C-alpha cells in the first residue's frame, strides 16, 4: 500500500486534487484517477492535476486528468491554482507552466491570478471538427440549443447563446452534445446569456466531468464567441455559477483570464 500527499484547491468552485510528482514520478491509471475524483468514496474533484518536471523553459509541467480518467489539454482554473503554488514556492510574481496546449504564463494581479491562455483557435481543423464548417455558425442542435460558435482554447468548445442560461437543462443536453460526431475529441458545451457587452452569464457542461461551477477555458471561449458575433466587447466579466472571471481577448489573438484561487486543504491518499 502506498500513500500520495495531495493539495486540494479550487477556482470559483471548479476544484482540483493536485499531486506533486516532481521528486518521485507518479503514474495513475484511469481507474485510480476516477477513484480519487469520486465525491462519495474518494477525495472528490473535477480534475486531477499531476505536476512533473519540465524538460524545457517552464517551471514545471502540468498534466490534467478529468474526473472520468481521461487526459485533456487545458484547464484555465487549474492553471491559475498551479500558478499560485509555483509563485508562492519560488517567491516571485510570475510562473511558466507547461501543458499539452503549450507553455502558459501566470502572473499575480493583486489578490487574483492572471493567465495568458494563448491564442483562440477559430479554424475548423484547429478546434478540431470532424469536417469543414464555418465555426461562427455550427450546424448542430439539441433541444433548445442550436447554432453554436466553435472555438478552440487548447481544448474544444461549442458556445450556444440563449436568452436564459439557467433555463437550459444542461444535465440532459450536455452529454449528447459532448459526444456529437462533429467533435472527434468530444467538446465542452457552453450556454451563454448576454447581460451587456461587458457582462456575460455562463453555465458549462465540461467534457469528461459534467456541470461544473466554473470553467476557465469555457469563459475564454465564450468571450471569443460573443465578440465574433458582435455581442460583447473584447474585455468582459463572465459570471459562472461559482463566481466571476475577467476575460480579455486581445488584438494579438491571445486570451487573458483573471480570477481568484483558494486552498481548500491538504492530505494523504492511500492507494
C-alpha positions as CSV (number, residue, x, y, z in Angstrom):
1,X,0.0,0.0,0.0
2,X,1.4,3.4,-0.9
3,X,0.4,7.0,0.1
4,X,0.2,10.1,-2.0
5,X,0.3,13.6,-0.5
6,X,-2.2,16.0,-2.2
7,X,-3.3,19.6,-2.2
8,X,-7.0,20.4,-2.7
9,X,-7.6,23.8,-4.4
10,X,-10.4,25.4,-6.4
11,X,-11.0,28.4,-8.6
12,X,-14.6,29.6,-8.2
13,X,-15.7,26.1,-7.1
14,X,-14.0,24.3,-10.0
15,X,-12.0,22.0,-7.8
16,X,-8.8,20.1,-8.2
17,X,-6.7,17.4,-6.5
18,X,-3.0,18.3,-7.1
19,X,-0.3,15.7,-6.9
20,X,3.4,16.7,-7.0
21,X,5.4,14.2,-9.0
22,X,8.5,16.3,-9.5
23,X,10.6,14.5,-6.9
24,X,9.1,11.0,-7.4
25,X,7.2,10.3,-10.6
26,X,3.6,9.4,-10.1
27,X,1.7,7.2,-12.6
28,X,-2.0,6.7,-12.2
29,X,-4.3,4.7,-14.4
30,X,-7.8,5.7,-15.3
31,X,-9.5,3.7,-12.5
32,X,-7.2,5.2,-9.9
33,X,-8.0,8.7,-11.2
34,X,-11.7,8.0,-11.1
35,X,-11.4,6.7,-7.5
36,X,-9.6,9.9,-6.3
37,X,-12.2,12.1,-8.1
38,X,-15.2,10.2,-6.7
39,X,-17.1,12.6,-4.4
40,X,-18.5,9.9,-2.2
41,X,-15.7,7.4,-1.9
42,X,-12.6,9.5,-2.8
43,X,-11.3,13.0,-2.3
44,X,-13.6,14.4,-4.9
45,X,-12.7,16.8,-7.7
46,X,-13.5,18.0,-11.2
47,X,-9.9,17.4,-12.4
48,X,-6.8,15.7,-11.1
49,X,-3.6,17.7,-11.6
50,X,-0.2,16.0,-11.8
51,X,2.9,18.2,-11.5
52,X,6.0,17.0,-13.3
53,X,9.5,18.3,-14.1
54,X,9.5,20.3,-17.3
55,X,12.3,19.5,-19.8
56,X,12.1,23.0,-21.2
57,X,11.9,26.6,-20.0
58,X,8.8,26.2,-17.9
59,X,8.9,26.0,-14.1
60,X,7.0,22.7,-14.2
61,X,4.8,20.6,-16.4
62,X,1.1,20.2,-15.6
63,X,-0.9,17.2,-16.7
64,X,-4.7,17.3,-16.4
65,X,-7.0,14.3,-15.9
66,X,-10.7,14.7,-15.9
67,X,-12.9,13.0,-13.4
68,X,-13.7,10.3,-15.9
69,X,-9.9,9.5,-16.0
70,X,-9.2,10.9,-19.5
71,X,-6.3,13.3,-20.0
72,X,-7.1,16.7,-21.5
73,X,-5.1,19.6,-23.0
74,X,-6.1,22.6,-21.0
75,X,-7.8,23.9,-17.8
76,X,-7.8,27.6,-17.1
77,X,-8.8,27.5,-13.4
78,X,-6.3,24.7,-12.7
79,X,-3.6,26.8,-14.4
80,X,-4.3,29.7,-12.0
81,X,-4.2,27.4,-9.0
82,X,-0.9,25.8,-10.1
83,X,0.5,29.2,-11.0
84,X,-0.3,30.5,-7.4
85,X,1.5,27.4,-5.9
86,X,4.6,28.0,-8.1
87,X,4.8,31.7,-7.4
88,X,4.4,31.1,-3.6
89,X,7.0,28.4,-3.8
90,X,9.6,30.4,-5.7
91,X,8.8,33.8,-4.1
92,X,8.0,35.7,-7.3
93,X,5.1,37.0,-9.2
94,X,5.3,35.0,-12.4
95,X,5.3,31.3,-13.3
96,X,5.7,29.4,-16.6
97,X,3.5,26.3,-16.8
98,X,3.9,23.6,-19.5
99,X,0.7,22.0,-20.6
100,X,-0.3,19.8,-23.6
101,X,-1.6,23.0,-25.2
102,X,1.7,24.9,-24.8
103,X,3.6,26.9,-22.1
104,X,1.3,29.3,-20.3
105,X,2.3,32.3,-18.3
106,X,0.7,33.1,-14.9
107,X,1.2,36.4,-13.1
108,X,-0.1,37.9,-9.8
109,X,-2.8,40.5,-10.2
110,X,-3.3,41.8,-6.7
111,X,-5.3,39.0,-4.9
112,X,-6.0,37.3,-8.2
113,X,-4.0,35.3,-10.7
114,X,-3.9,36.2,-14.4
115,X,-3.1,33.5,-17.0
116,X,-2.2,34.1,-20.7
117,X,-4.2,31.2,-22.1
118,X,-2.7,31.6,-25.5
119,X,-4.4,32.1,-28.9
120,X,-8.0,31.5,-29.8
121,X,-8.3,28.8,-32.5
122,X,-11.0,29.6,-34.9
123,X,-10.3,27.3,-37.9
124,X,-12.3,24.1,-38.0
125,X,-9.1,21.9,-38.3
126,X,-7.6,23.5,-35.1
127,X,-10.6,23.1,-32.8
128,X,-10.8,20.3,-34.2
129,X,-14.0,19.5,-36.1
130,X,-14.6,16.2,-38.0
131,X,-15.4,18.1,-41.2
132,X,-15.0,21.5,-42.7
133,X,-17.6,24.0,-41.4
134,X,-18.0,27.7,-40.7
135,X,-17.0,27.9,-37.0
136,X,-19.1,31.0,-36.5
137,X,-22.3,29.0,-37.1
138,X,-22.0,25.3,-36.5
139,X,-24.9,23.3,-38.0
140,X,-25.8,21.3,-34.8
141,X,-28.6,21.4,-32.3
142,X,-30.0,19.6,-29.4
143,X,-33.3,20.5,-27.6
144,X,-33.4,24.3,-27.1
145,X,-29.7,24.7,-28.1
146,X,-28.7,25.4,-31.7
147,X,-26.3,27.2,-34.0
148,X,-23.2,27.4,-31.7
149,X,-19.9,29.1,-32.3
150,X,-16.9,26.7,-32.3
151,X,-13.8,27.8,-30.5
152,X,-10.6,26.1,-29.5
153,X,-8.7,27.3,-26.4
154,X,-6.3,24.4,-26.3
155,X,-9.4,22.3,-26.0
156,X,-12.7,22.3,-28.0
157,X,-15.8,24.3,-27.1
158,X,-19.3,24.8,-28.6
159,X,-20.8,28.1,-27.3
160,X,-24.6,28.4,-27.5
161,X,-26.2,31.8,-27.0
162,X,-29.5,31.7,-25.1
163,X,-32.0,34.1,-23.5
164,X,-31.8,32.4,-20.1
165,X,-28.9,30.1,-19.4
166,X,-30.5,28.9,-16.1
167,X,-33.5,27.6,-18.0
168,X,-31.3,25.2,-20.0
169,X,-31.2,21.6,-18.8
170,X,-27.5,21.1,-19.3
171,X,-27.7,17.7,-17.5
172,X,-29.8,16.4,-20.3
173,X,-28.4,18.1,-23.4
174,X,-24.8,18.4,-22.3
175,X,-23.7,14.8,-22.6
176,X,-25.4,14.4,-26.0
177,X,-23.6,17.5,-27.4
178,X,-20.3,16.5,-25.8
179,X,-20.3,13.3,-27.9
180,X,-21.6,14.9,-31.1
181,X,-19.8,13.3,-34.1
182,X,-18.7,16.7,-35.3
183,X,-16.2,16.7,-32.4
184,X,-13.7,13.9,-32.8
185,X,-12.2,14.7,-29.3
186,X,-15.6,15.4,-27.8
187,X,-16.4,19.0,-26.7
188,X,-17.2,21.3,-23.8
189,X,-20.6,22.8,-24.0
190,X,-21.5,26.4,-23.0
191,X,-24.9,28.0,-22.5
192,X,-24.2,31.8,-22.6
193,X,-26.6,34.6,-21.8
194,X,-25.6,38.2,-22.8
195,X,-26.4,40.6,-20.0
196,X,-24.5,43.5,-21.6
197,X,-21.5,44.0,-23.8
198,X,-19.3,43.8,-20.7
199,X,-21.2,41.1,-18.8
200,X,-21.9,37.5,-19.8
201,X,-23.8,34.9,-17.7
202,X,-22.5,31.4,-18.4
203,X,-23.1,27.8,-17.5
204,X,-20.9,24.9,-18.6
205,X,-21.0,21.2,-19.3
206,X,-17.4,20.1,-19.1
207,X,-16.2,17.3,-21.3
208,X,-15.5,14.2,-19.1
209,X,-16.8,15.9,-15.9
210,X,-20.3,17.2,-16.2
211,X,-21.8,20.5,-14.9
212,X,-19.1,22.5,-13.1
213,X,-19.4,25.6,-11.0
214,X,-16.8,27.3,-13.2
215,X,-14.7,26.7,-16.3
216,X,-11.8,28.9,-17.3
217,X,-11.4,27.8,-20.8
218,X,-15.2,27.9,-21.2
219,X,-15.2,31.5,-20.1
220,X,-12.4,32.3,-22.6
221,X,-14.2,30.5,-25.5
222,X,-17.4,32.3,-24.7
223,X,-16.0,35.8,-24.8
224,X,-14.3,35.0,-28.1
225,X,-17.6,33.6,-29.5
226,X,-19.5,36.7,-28.3
227,X,-17.0,39.1,-29.9
228,X,-17.2,37.1,-33.1
229,X,-21.0,37.5,-33.1
230,X,-20.6,41.2,-32.1
231,X,-22.4,40.6,-28.8
232,X,-19.7,41.7,-26.5
233,X,-16.6,43.9,-26.2
234,X,-13.1,42.3,-26.2
235,X,-12.9,42.6,-22.4
236,X,-15.8,41.5,-20.2
237,X,-16.8,39.8,-16.9
238,X,-18.0,36.3,-17.3
239,X,-20.3,35.2,-14.5
240,X,-20.4,31.5,-13.8
241,X,-22.3,29.5,-11.1
242,X,-19.2,29.7,-8.8
243,X,-18.2,33.4,-9.3
244,X,-16.9,35.8,-11.9
245,X,-13.8,35.7,-14.2
246,X,-12.4,38.7,-16.1
247,X,-11.6,37.7,-19.7
248,X,-9.8,39.8,-22.3
249,X,-9.4,38.7,-26.0
250,X,-6.5,41.0,-27.1
251,X,-6.0,42.3,-30.6
252,X,-3.0,39.9,-30.9
253,X,-5.5,37.0,-30.5
254,X,-4.2,36.0,-27.1
255,X,-6.7,35.4,-24.3
256,X,-6.1,36.7,-20.8
257,X,-8.0,35.3,-17.8
258,X,-8.1,36.7,-14.3
259,X,-9.7,35.3,-11.2
260,X,-9.2,34.1,-7.7
261,X,-7.8,30.8,-6.3
262,X,-8.4,29.2,-3.0
263,X,-6.6,26.5,-1.0
264,X,-9.1,24.0,0.5
265,X,-7.0,21.6,2.4
266,X,-4.0,19.1,2.2
267,X,-4.0,15.4,3.0
268,X,-2.8,11.9,2.1
269,X,-4.5,9.5,-0.2
270,X,-3.8,5.8,0.3
271,X,-3.8,3.7,-2.8
